[in-house]
Amino acid sequence: MQHALIRKAEQEHWLSEEELAMLLVDVSVEEELAAAADRVRAAYVGNDVHLRGLIEFSNVCRQNCKYCGLRRDNGKIERYRIEAEEILALARKAKGYGYRTVVMQSGEDMYFSAERLSDILREIKQMDLAITLSIGERSFEEYKLLREAGADRYLLRIETTDEKLYERMDPGMSFANRLRCLQNLRTLGYEVGTGSLIGLPGQTIRSLVRDILFFKSIDADMIGIGPFIPNGDTPLAGEATGDFHLTRRMVSLLRLLMPEANIPATTAMETLMPNARVLILQSGANVVMPNVTEGDYRRKYALYPGKMCVADTPVQCMECMSGKVRSIGRYVSGDKGFRHHNHVAGS
C-alpha cells in the first residue's frame, strides 16, 4: 500500500490527509520516500544547490514564543544589534565569498524600523544580491516599504497550523494575524517562505499533515522544516527533542507534493545528526543557508543549544558546504535561486 502511495505522490504530487499520515508515521518507508523525493527534486529543480548567506543582525525580540531562545523574557541571553555599516560589510563579504543571496534574519526588533531597514536594503541591492528577510510580523505598509527597497523574499514560518497549539506556544500572538501577514507578503509580490517546527509539545501527526496541505494550498515558494530542540532558558526546557527521522520524512513529502518549491536543509538538523544537511539534500532539499555572521554574534544568536558551526568562520562555512555539495554529485548554483516554475527535465 505504502509503495503505491509513494508512486502516486511522485507522479501526481498529491495525497489525501489519510495517505500523508500513513507515510509520515511509517519508519520503514523513509528511504524509499527520500529516494522518490530526490528524483522529483532532480526533475523539477535540478542538481544545483542554492547557498544563501545568513546574516543574523539582531537577537532582540518583542515576542515571547515558548520554544525560542530569543524570547523577550529570556534574561540570560546576551542581546546585540549589528549596526548598518557592519551589516553592509557582512553583505559585501558574502558577495565576495560567492553568495548570490543574503538572508537577513533577526528577532522582532523594532529598533530596525522599516525605514531604517530600507536604507540598508537599498545599499545591499547595489551589490547585485537577492535579499531574503526573516524579521517576523510587520504591518502591510512596512512590508510594502521593504519590498520597494529591494527585498525579494520573506521567510515567516507558521511553525504549526494547529491554531490552539500555535497560540499556546506563542503567547500574545494571533494565528489569524500570522495568516494575514503571509497573505500580505503574497499580495506584495514577495517570494513567500514559511515552514514548521517538528516535535512541538502537543503536536500531532494530523496537524503535521495539515501543515503540508496548508503549504500546498498557499503555493509557498520556500518551506523550511526543522526539529524542535529544547532550550534550557525557555519554558520548554524539559521537553523532548523533535524526531530527526520524522522531520526527514516531512521534508520528503513536501518535495513530492511541492516539486517546484525551494526547500532548505536546515542547520538544526545537523545539531541532531552529523552530516544531516547532506542527508536532507538527498531527501528532497535544494537550499542551504550557511552563516556569514562573524565572531561572537554567532554564539549569541542562541535559538537553541548545540547550534552547529558556531566557532567556524564564514569562509570555513562556505568551503565546507561547497565541498559537501560536490561530494554528492551536486553543484553550487551560480544564480540567485528564485523559484523554478513548471520546469521539468525533458519538457
Buried (B, 14 or more C-beta within 10 A) or exposed (E): EBEEBBEBBBEEBEBEEEBBBBBBEBEEBBEBBBBBBBBBBBBBBBBBBBBBBBBBBBBBBEBBBBBBBBBBEBEEBEBBBBEBEBBBEBBBBBBEBEBBBBBBBBBBBBEBEBEEBBEBBEBBBEBEBBBBBBBBBBEBEBBBBBBEBBBBBBBBBBBBBBBEBBBBBBEEBBBEEBBEBBEBBBEBEBBBBBBBBBBBBEBEEBBBBBBBBBBBEBEBBBBBBBBBBBBEBBBBEEBEBBBBEBBBBBBBBBBBBBBBBBBBBBBBBBBBBEEBBBBBBBBBBBBBBBBBBBEEBBEBBBBBEEBBBEEBBBEEBBBBBBEBBEEEEBEBBEEBBBBBEEEEEEE
